[in-house]
Every structure is written in C-alpha cells, then in structure tokens.
Amino acid sequence: MQTIANTLNDFPDALSPMVVKELRQGLRTRMFVVVMLVMHVLMVIITLMGGGAQNADGVTATMDGIVTLILCFILPMPALQALANEIKKNTLETLVLTELSAGRIVLGKWGSIALQSLVVALSLMPYIVARYVFGGMDMITELVTLGGKWLIGVIVAALMLCFSTLKQNWLRGLISGLFGAFIVLMGIGFLLPRMFGAGGASRTYFLTTSPPFPGSGAILGAIFALLAATWVIFSLLAIAATRIAPAATNLAFLKRSVNLLVFTVTSLVILVSKSPTTGPGGVLGGILMLASIDALTERANEVPSVYAAFYRRGWIGRLASWFLVPGWHSGILFSLALAAAACAIAYGRSGGEAAATVWLGAAGIWMPAALVQIMPSRRASDLLGPWIIYYVLCNIMTSMLAMSMGFAASRSITPGVSCLMPSLVINGAKIAQASDSARFWHFGLTIASAWPLLLLIGSLLAWRRTRYARGEAAIMAATPLRDT
Amino acid sequence: MHMTAPHSSHAAEIDRSQPAIVVDNLRRSFGDLRAVNGVSFSIEHGKVVGFVGANGAGKTTTMRILATLDHPDGGRASVGGHNVVHYPTKVRRLLGWMPDAFGTYDHMTVLEYLDFYARALGFKGEERVRRIQEVMDFTDLTPLADRMSNKMSKGQTQRLCLGRALLHDPQILIMDEPAAGLDPRARVELKQLIRILASEGKTILISSHILSELGEMCDSLLFIDKGAIVHHGDADTMRRSGSVEETLVTVQVSGDPAKLVEWVLTAQNVKLLEEARHGARLRIDSNDEQIIAGVLKRMILDGLPVIDFHREERRLEDAFIDMLGQIDKGTLGTPPPLPPQSEKLSSS
C-alpha cells in the first residue's frame, strides 16, 4: 500500500486530473525528451560560439528561430491528435461519465501543453542570463519576446485542440501541412533577413500597435494582448468542448454570453477611447468572426431539456432561446445581431466604408456556412469540417479571381465579377473607376447580404425540425421538476 | 483475487422505492433508421438481466441512453430513480459503464490509469489510494500494476475496464458485450467477477451474444429485435417458450438398438431423428410432460430394455432463432409483462 501511495501521490490532489494524466503521459513521450535535449545542446553551442556583442543580431535571430519553432510549432502540434485519439480509442465516453465536464477535459489537455511549454520556456532562462552577461542584448525585450512566443504557442495549442475534434483524418493532416508551410514561410520571410543582418521590425512592435490602443504604450498593449489571447483561447477551447460534450449540454449559452460581454466591453472602450478611426472595425470584426464561426457550426440541438431550461424562465427565457440555444439555427440570429451592432459602431466612428467592410468580413464567414446548409453536408453530424472545407475553397476561388483579373496590374477595368466573393469586394472597390465605385459597393453588399438571407431561410426549416423537442420542452417547463 | 466486491464511501445515494432501471416507450432514430422504437422494461434492484438481440437490434443504443451517452427522441428512461435526460450527473454517479470497445492510454501504467479515473471521480488522498488498491485486488490487477495499460491482453484489459467502472462503487452496472473477444479462461474469470457483484446486490444489465452464458448468469433475459422488446423472461421459460410443441429425447437400450427403431416405426407421436450406437434420438410431437412420460411407459410395457431416457434441453440459441422466425412470420404475440425476478443468483 505504501509503495502504491508513493507512486500515486506524485501530483497533488488539487491539480486537475486531466493535467495529471496529460503530464504523466506527455513527459514520458519521446518527443518531449528529444526536444528538450536537442534544444539545450543547440542553445549551449550557440551561446558559447556567439558570445559577445559583435554578432548579437545573428545569435538572437538564430535563437529566435529555434525557440519559435519549438514553442509555436513543435510543442503545440501534438494537440492536433489529443481529442482525436480519445475519440478513436473510445476513451472519451468513459471520461464524460466521470465528474469531469467536457470543458474540464479540454482545459486539462490544453493546460498540460501550456505547462510543458512553460517548462521549456523557463529552461531557456540561463541562456538569456548568459547572453545578458556577455552583453549586446536587452533583457526585458528578450523576456517579453519569449513570453510572447509562449503565448502564441498556447493559442496555437488551443487552435490545434479545436481542430483535433474533426473526424476527418485527411482534414487534420491538411491543417498540419498548411500550418507547417506557414511556419516555413514565416521563417523565410521574417527570421532569415534578421539572421543575415537585414534588420526588421522591433520584436515588441506588436505591443505598441495593438488595437484598440495604437500608440498608447507597451503596458496597455501588453494588457490588451493578454486579454485578447485569453478570450481567443477561451473561444477555441469552448468550441472544442462543445464538440465533445453530450448532446444535452448547453455550452452555447456560456460561449455566446462571454462573446457578447467581450463585444460589449470592446465596443465601450472603442466608443470612449481617443484612438484613430481605422481600428474599431477590425477589432469588432475579429470578435464577430470568431463568435460567428462558433455559432454557425453547431448542429441544431433537438434535446427537449435544453429548450426547457429556457422555457422555465417565461417569456424572457423564450426570447433568449432564439439567440442562445445550441445550434446554428439560433447562431445565425446571434451572428446577425452582433454584425448589426458592429456595423453601427464602425459607421459611427469611421463612416460607411468601415461599416461595409465589417459586413463584408462577416459575409466571408456566412458564405461557407450557407454553402454547408445548401449542400448535402447539412446532414453531416459535424458542421465544422465542411465549413472549413468550403471556407478554404472560397478563399482559393477568391485568390484565383483576384489573380485572373489582375487587380494590381490594371486599374482601368471595373471588376464586377469580384462582387461574387465578399472578401474581394473591398479590393474590387479600391480599383474600381471612381464613377463606378458607389454602384460597385451597393452591388457587392447586396450580393454579400444574400448569404445571411439564405441562412435565415434555412434556419426557419431547422427551427421547424426542432418543433417536437420544443413541444416536449414546453410540457417539461410547465410541470415541476421531478426525478422520473 | 478478493471474493467480495469493494465498497466505497463515495457511492451515490439510490432511491430504492423505485425500480433500478425503468425504460418507458423509449425511441431513438438515426436519420431514417429507427434504432430504438418504443422499448419498455423495468429492472428491480439487485437483479442481473441479460440483453439479447442481433447486431443492430437496438441493444447498444438503449444502453448508451441509459448511460447518459446518448439522448432519446422520445419516451423516458430512469436509473436509480433519476431521469437520464434531466439528471445525467446523478445517474452517472450511480452507474458503472463498460462499453463494447474499450480503449486504454499510451505511456500510462495500470496503476496510473486507475489513479486518473479515481481523481476524475473525485477521490482524494488516502481514500483514493485505498480505493484503487481495493479495486485492483478485486479484479486481480495488483500483479499488473506497473504494466503499461496498452500492453495487456484482452482479458486483462476487460478486467481493467471493470475495475474502472467499479471505482465509485456504482449500484448499477451496464455492460455492453463484456465477454466479446475473450478467450475461455478470461471469460470464466469475468463471469466469476460478475457473479460476485451480483451476489452483493448490484443491479446488472449485460448484453452478450453468448446466450448460454447469459442463461447461467442472469435472473431474466430481455430480447430485442428491430428496436423493440419481443420477449422477456427467465432462461428456463425462454427455452420452453414459443409454439414449438416437440421434445427431443435420447434413448439407450441394452442389446440391439434395432428393436428400438422397430418400436418407433409403430409408435404414435414419436419420430426417429437418428440412430445411435446404443439407441437413438427421437422426437416426440409434444412438450406435455404427461405425454413424454407416457412414451417412456409404453416403451417399457412393450418390452424394450431401456437403460437411459434423457430429455434434451432446448438451447437458448435455438429458442432465440425460433423466436426470430416467428417474428418474421408475424406469429409471435405481445411480450408478457416482466415476470417476478427469481432469487437464483442473488442468494448464490
């Protein structure tokens, strides 16, 4: 018994069971051990060989490259298989039957990756101190940069965890391939010039330019970056949790309430701040996009108890259910309401073009969602997979249209065809002839508005399909709660 | 292996004024397929009930709804007095679930595996350690404590699965095909564990394709076909059920068996199935015990030197196939109400 107790008390009870499990597994994997060893060997060599101030830029860029690769790509990537493996091995159901909610399962998996990344990041401290002693580097910048990379890494881990709920193996493979290509391109475009002394933007530049406080200083920028990162991580993990939770769970209420709160607070900050007029649309558009992707890729819930929870709260509950019940059928109403508010704020601060840009940005999310509902994919149990596929196809089509029309080369043609793709309308309007510009905007906005209209029509049918569940819910709400 | 099931202070409260499991007109469809189509039954506390049906009959869907892993389109289901849709958390505390396909984790020992689930179920400190030790002793996993959980045989993995399901000392166990793919020895071990659990008053709903084993273990059997319960009753009733009015007997005689064959040719209601070395297999066109006794009496009165007269018990598999045939012909009536449960296993 004593031996067992020694083995089992290696982690305190206070730590989440999922974190304990993932750490026990994760720290034993060959990848973690190899990454740690290789990274430290390289760091020792680079620090010893590049010591001194004479070649500080090259050493910094090389270390940046290695650390970025490890923290932002190698360590978060296993998250892409984390929930997929649980689903494949049929272990997720046994987890759901414990006291662990879907949210805690997802949070635990993400938390263990974040902790492992933190261990790796902290293990780099001696090299930073050593280089500070050698001279030629700014300690604060180094630490902020390292923290920034860790933050990006944990956001990537949350994104990968979200993608790990996708059932299609090939789609997960494609995502990891695209992500790998992105990292390679980023390395070529950003790190290589610095390694060879070509300079580049300051590594803490993003903190002083973070909207909605551009130019307001690094501390406010850091706070905003942290808050934004927290919300993005929450949103991604909440999407993942929804996708593995039992059908009778209503996570949409929490997710959409948080999104609404973030949207409202950001709107208030924008309205009272003295920031330039270019940022607000982009910030609110970003919130709107992530909130809409989540809301439009949930299957329409048909579990009576989910509706009954709203119906028990009278007419307010019934009204709230139209926006907050799990499923895309209420999600489109939620998304439209946010879009309308974002457009109004962007119009008030920056004018009609900014409002139109927000609307077109939202239409870029609605278009693939509408395609999911128009195509046979509407019957699929998973709507996120088809949405990603249509989104990628839409973007490929956008790129091809943009290239074929030679946007950058010729300003003499008004590219009317570009109105077909919401994300092209903005570029199209910029290169349109001045006399055509207004007409072009109207045409583009009208076509972009067809997608939410299609979704609204589809949602009416989806609401109709939930009629039985809502009828049962009304009966449940009218009778007092009892056990059987 | 400890011969008593472990008990935990973590065990959830159960309402014993109501049956352990109640299913009422349960329905569940997947697109156009009606997987469960109006299933109703109830199981009293402390009973072991076998759930029998062909592949795709609706067993797993019904069990998953009871385990709160799926939701019904209509009807009601309650476990331990709690509605599975309204109070899934309460139900999960009362329930131990063994799925048909059970996965383990890489880079995790048996001990760590059970520790993870014990933590996830809310056990802390010494109670957690004690509980894990009890479960490992009961399922005979102690010698395998340091073995990687994904490097075990199918039988060992099933014991681990059972151990996990027992950690919170559930009063109700739902086991979906627990013996599938096990070798004979592992099957015997699993059966033994289930018997111990049953003898300690746990309610067990167990599905299996091996009907003879279910017949031995269960107080009663539920037969499901095309999403509906078509029969329920104990194994003996099942063997005798249906419209099959015939009895198979094996008769051995002293001396030349040809005398027996000649006698059969002249006898009424008796047909020869096959000749054997010392006798023959016969079919009597009735299952009335008086008529069967009459046949034996006539044999003796006619001077046949009968040394053995053995009535063959109808196999459950045969009874099940006959029942499916009757369903196809539309000659099977409405299933009778669930009979009072026998105390066969509870007292053993």
Interface residues (C-beta under 8 A of the other chain):
Chain A: M1 I4 A5 T7 L8 N9 D13 P17 M18 V20 K21 R24 Q25 R28 T29 K88 K89 N90 T91 E93 T94 L95 V96 L97 T98 E99 L100 P246 A247 A248 E302 V303 P304 S305 R379 Y468 E472 M476 L481 R482 D483 T484
Chain B: D15 Q18 V22 G31 A67 T68 L69 D70 H71 D73 G74 R76 S78 G81 H82 N83 V85 H86 Y87 P88 R92 L95 W97 P99 A101 F102 G103 T104 Y105 D106 H107 M108 L111 E112 D115 F116 Y117 R119 A120 L121 G122 K124 G125 E126 R128 V129 R130 I132 Q133 A145 R164
